[in-house]
Every structure is written in C-alpha cells, then in structure tokens.
Amino acid sequence: MADKDFRENAPLEAAKERQGFIESRIRELEGTLPSVQLLAANAAEPQKRVKVGVTVTLKDTTTGREVVYTLVDVREADVASGKISTVSPVGQALLDRAVGDELSVHVPRGTLNYIVQKIGL
C-alpha cells in the first residue's frame, strides 16, 4: 500500500482475504450465540458416562497404546489437539459409554478396538 500500486500487491490482497475470512467467522459465531446451551459440570462428581465436553482415555487393544480425546461439537473439532466431533465415527461410538466398555469403530483405514479406561472433565 505504501507503493501506491494496488494492481500487483499480493500481500495486501492476502491480508484482505484473511480479514474477510475472520469477519465471516465472527458473524457465524455471533449467529450461534443465541442458541447456546451451557452444560452443567460438577468437577467433584466423577463422570460415569461419556458425553459432550468430557475427556476420555482409551486403550487400543491391538497396540496397547493409550489415546486421549475430548468430545466436542463438530464446530470445535480439532484432531491435532485431541478434540473429536460427536459426529465422527469414534465420537459416535464413544457416546454414552462407561469405564470398562469395549468398542469397535469402523473407520476408513480399518477397525479400531478400544477399551474405555477413564472419563473425566
């Protein structure tokens, strides 16, 4: 912008595009706010069943490896940080499970077999 040449200013165009994306996301979140429901969480009371907002520790029965997931709404899902959607195959299979439950999940790369080890907030 300092060059006063707006025809070939790729950084300016990229910044405008990013700003548009952010403003769109803000409008989307503002539209969601009126329908928000807060889930009551009692940290003193241990969770007995898997539901939205809880963190679940699973043991892979094939490899023995432990994985930790937090069940979230589809708009909050971020697999890299361990947040999986309740509409994903693993998320759907986990809903309403208890500690000790075994589950098999069919995913595109095969079948995953888990045992629920821990449920927490």
SERO-4910 file (N, C-alpha, C, O; in steps of 0.05 Angstrom, whole numbers):
BEGIN
 pado doro    nc1    nc2    nc3   cac1   cac2   cac3    cc1    cc2    cc3    oc1    oc2    oc3
  Met    A     16    -23      0      0      0      0     17     25      0      9     46    -11
  Ala    A     41     23     12     59     46     13     69     54    -15     75     77    -20
  Asp    A     69     35    -33     79     40    -61     57     54    -77     63     63    -99
  Lys    A     33     55    -68     10     66    -83      4     51   -108    -10     61   -126
  Asp    A     15     27   -111     10     10   -134     -7    -13   -124      3    -32   -112
  Phe    A    -33    -12   -130    -52    -32   -119    -56    -55   -139    -69    -75   -131
  Arg    A    -45    -54   -162    -50    -74   -183    -36   -100   -176    -48   -122   -179
  Glu    A    -12   -100   -166      3   -124   -162     13   -126   -133     36   -131   -128
  Asn    A     -5   -121   -114      3   -121    -86     -9   -146    -73    -29   -145    -59
  Ala    A      5   -169    -77     -5   -195    -67     -8   -195    -37    -27   -205    -27
  Pro    A     11   -183    -21      8   -184      8    -18   -169     17    -31   -177     36
  Leu    A    -24   -147      4    -48   -132     11    -73   -149      5    -92   -150     21
  Glu    A    -73   -162    -19    -96   -179    -26    -99   -203     -6   -121   -210      1
  Ala    A    -77   -214      2    -77   -236     21    -88   -227     48   -104   -241     61
  Ala    A    -80   -203     57    -89   -192     82   -119   -187     81   -134   -192    100
  Lys    A   -129   -176     58   -157   -171     55   -173   -197     55   -195   -199     67
  Glu    A   -163   -217     42   -176   -243     41   -178   -255     69   -199   -266     77
  Arg    A   -156   -254     84   -155   -264    112   -175   -249    129   -189   -261    146
  Gln    A   -176   -223    126   -195   -206    142   -223   -214    135   -240   -216    154
  Gly    A   -230   -219    110   -256   -228    102   -264   -254    115   -286   -258    125
  Phe    A   -244   -273    116   -249   -299    129   -255   -295    158   -273   -307    169
  Ile    A   -239   -279    172   -242   -274    200   -269   -261    206   -283   -269    225
  Glu    A   -277   -241    191   -302   -228    195   -326   -247    190   -346   -245    204
  Ser    A   -323   -265    171   -343   -285    165   -346   -304    189   -368   -311    197
  Arg    A   -324   -312    200   -324   -330    224   -336   -316    248   -351   -329    263
  Ile    A   -331   -290    252   -343   -275    274   -373   -274    271   -388   -279    290
  Arg    A   -383   -269    246   -412   -269    241   -425   -296    247   -446   -298    258
  Glu    A   -411   -317    239   -421   -344    244   -423   -350    274   -443   -360    283
  Leu    A   -402   -342    289   -403   -347    318   -424   -329    332   -438   -339    350
  Glu    A   -427   -305    323   -448   -287    334   -476   -299    328   -494   -296    345
  Gly    A   -480   -311    305   -505   -324    299   -511   -348    316   -534   -355    320
  Thr    A   -490   -361    325   -493   -385    341   -499   -379    371   -513   -394    384
  Leu    A   -490   -356    380   -493   -349    408   -521   -350    419   -525   -359    442
  Pro    A   -541   -341    405   -568   -341    417   -579   -369    423   -596   -372    440
  Ser    A   -568   -390    410   -578   -417    415   -560   -434    432   -563   -458    434
  Val    A   -541   -421    445   -521   -435    462   -535   -446    487   -551   -432    500
  Gln    A   -527   -470    495   -536   -482    520   -511   -489    536   -494   -502    526
  Leu    A   -510   -479    561   -488   -486    578   -493   -513    591   -515   -518    601
  Leu    A   -473   -530    591   -475   -556    604   -464   -553    632   -442   -544    636
  Ala    A   -480   -562    651   -471   -561    679   -450   -582    683   -453   -605    675
  Ala    A   -428   -574    696   -406   -593    701   -400   -592    731   -394   -570    741
  Asn    A   -401   -614    744   -394   -616    772   -368   -631    774   -367   -655    772
  Ala    A   -347   -615    778   -320   -627    779   -316   -647    802   -299   -665    800
  Ala    A   -331   -643    823   -328   -661    846   -340   -688    841   -332   -708    853
  Glu    A   -359   -689    823   -373   -715    817   -360   -728    792   -360   -715    771
  Pro    A   -350   -752    795   -337   -765    772   -358   -771    750   -381   -778    756
  Gln    A   -349   -769    726   -367   -775    703   -370   -806    701   -350   -820    703
  Lys    A   -395   -814    697   -400   -843    694   -404   -851    665   -399   -874    658
  Arg    A   -412   -832    649   -417   -838    621   -404   -817    603   -400   -794    611
  Val    A   -396   -825    579   -384   -806    560   -406   -789    548   -426   -799    539
  Lys    A   -401   -763    548   -419   -743    536   -403   -720    525   -379   -719    529
  Val    A   -416   -701    513   -402   -678    501   -388   -663    523   -400   -658    545
  Gly    A   -363   -656    518   -348   -639    537   -330   -655    556   -313   -643    570
  Val    A   -332   -681    556   -314   -697    573   -289   -707    559   -289   -709    534
  Thr    A   -269   -712    574   -244   -723    563   -244   -753    569   -249   -762    592
  Val    A   -237   -768    549   -238   -798    551   -210   -809    546   -198   -801    526
  Thr    A   -201   -826    563   -176   -841    558   -183   -869    549   -198   -883    562
  Leu    A   -172   -876    526   -178   -902    514   -152   -918    511   -130   -907    508
  Lys    A   -154   -944    513   -132   -962    508   -137   -977    482   -158   -991    480
  Asp    A   -119   -975    463   -122   -990    438   -115  -1019    445    -92  -1025    453
  Thr    A   -134  -1037    441   -130  -1065    448   -110  -1079    429    -99  -1100    436
  Thr    A   -106  -1068    406    -88  -1080    386    -59  -1073    393    -41  -1090    393
  Thr    A    -54  -1047    398    -26  -1038    402    -19  -1034    432      4  -1032    439
  Gly    A    -40  -1031    449    -35  -1026    477    -30   -996    482    -25   -988    505
  Arg    A    -31   -980    462    -26   -951    464    -50   -937    475    -73   -944    469
  Glu    A    -46   -916    492    -67   -900    503    -71   -875    486    -52   -863    477
  Val    A    -96   -868    482   -103   -843    468   -123   -828    485   -140   -840    499
  Val    A   -121   -802    484   -139   -785    499   -154   -767    480   -142   -753    463
  Tyr    A   -181   -766    482   -198   -750    465   -216   -733    483   -224   -742    505
  Thr    A   -223   -710    473   -244   -694    485   -267   -693    465   -262   -685    442
  Leu    A   -291   -700    473   -314   -699    455   -325   -671    454   -332   -659    474
  Val    A   -327   -660    429   -337   -633    425   -357   -632    402   -360   -652    388
  Asp    A   -370   -610    399   -388   -605    377   -371   -604    351   -347   -599    352
  Val    A   -384   -609    329   -370   -611    303   -355   -584    297   -334   -585    284
  Arg    A   -366   -562    306   -353   -536    300   -328   -531    317   -312   -514    310
  Glu    A   -323   -547    338   -300   -544    354   -279   -565    349   -257   -564    361
  Ala    A   -285   -584    333   -267   -607    328   -239   -598    318   -237   -581    301
  Asp    A   -219   -610    330   -191   -605    322   -175   -630    330   -165   -632    352
  Val    A   -173   -648    311   -160   -674    316   -131   -670    326   -122   -686    343
  Ala    A   -117   -650    316    -89   -646    324    -87   -640    354    -67   -647    366
  Ser    A   -108   -628    366   -107   -623    395   -123   -642    411   -128   -638    435
  Gly    A   -132   -664    398   -146   -685    413   -176   -680    416   -189   -694    432
  Lys    A   -187   -661    402   -216   -655    404   -230   -668    380   -225   -660    357
  Ile    A   -247   -687    386   -261   -701    364   -291   -695    365   -302   -690    387
  Ser    A   -303   -694    342   -331   -688    340   -348   -711    348   -341   -735    345
  Thr    A   -372   -705    358   -391   -725    365   -404   -738    341   -418   -758    343
  Val    A   -399   -727    317   -410   -739    293   -389   -756    278   -395   -769    258
  Ser    A   -364   -756    288   -343   -773    276   -349   -802    284   -363   -807    304
  Pro    A   -338   -821    270   -342   -849    277   -334   -856    305   -349   -869    319
  Val    A   -311   -846    314   -302   -852    341   -319   -837    361   -327   -849    382
  Gly    A   -326   -812    356   -343   -797    374   -370   -809    377   -380   -811    400
  Gln    A   -382   -818    356   -408   -832    358   -407   -857    374   -424   -863    390
  Ala    A   -385   -873    370   -382   -898    384   -377   -893    414   -384   -910    430
  Leu    A   -366   -871    421   -360   -865    449   -383   -855    465   -384   -859    490
  Leu    A   -402   -842    453   -425   -830    467   -439   -851    484   -446   -873    475
  Asp    A   -444   -843    509   -458   -859    529   -444   -885    538   -456   -903    548
  Arg    A   -417   -886    533   -402   -909    543   -393   -904    571   -392   -882    581
  Ala    A   -385   -926    585   -376   -924    613   -348   -936    614   -339   -949    596
  Val    A   -334   -931    637   -307   -942    641   -309   -973    640   -327   -985    652
  Gly    A   -291   -985    625   -290  -1014    622   -304  -1023    597   -300  -1046    589
  Asp    A   -320  -1007    584   -334  -1015    559   -313  -1019    537   -294  -1004    534
  Glu    A   -318  -1039    521   -302  -1044    497   -318  -1035    473   -342  -1038    472
  Leu    A   -304  -1023    453   -317  -1015    429   -300  -1019    405   -276  -1018    406
  Ser    A   -314  -1025    383   -301  -1028    357   -312  -1006    339   -336  -1003    337
  Val    A   -293   -992    326   -301   -970    309   -291   -975    281   -268   -980    277
  His    A   -310   -974    262   -302   -978    234   -295   -950    222   -313   -933    221
  Val    A   -271   -947    214   -261   -922    202   -250   -929    174   -246   -953    168
  Pro    A   -246   -909    158   -236   -915    130   -211   -932    129   -208   -947    110
  Arg    A   -194   -930    148   -169   -947    147   -171   -974    160   -151   -988    162
  Gly    A   -195   -981    170   -199  -1007    182   -216  -1005    207   -234   -988    209
  Thr    A   -212  -1023    225   -228  -1024    250   -209  -1018    274   -188  -1030    276
  Leu    A   -218  -1000    291   -204   -994    316   -218  -1007    339   -242  -1005    341
  Asn    A   -203  -1019    357   -214  -1032    380   -203  -1018    405   -179  -1017    409
  Tyr    A   -221  -1008    422   -213   -993    446   -227  -1004    471   -248  -1017    469
  Ile    A   -215   -998    494   -228  -1002    520   -228   -974    533   -207   -961    534
  Val    A   -251   -966    544   -253   -940    558   -239   -944    585   -248   -960    601
  Gln    A   -218   -928    590   -203   -931    615   -210   -909    635   -210   -915    659
  Lys    A   -216   -885    626   -221   -863    644   -238   -842    631   -236   -837    607
  Ile    A   -257   -831    647   -274   -810    637   -271   -787    657   -275   -791    681
  Gly    A   -265   -763    647   -262   -740    664   -270   -715    650   -278   -715    627
  Leu    A   -268   -693    666   -276   -667    654   -252   -654    642   -255   -632    631
***
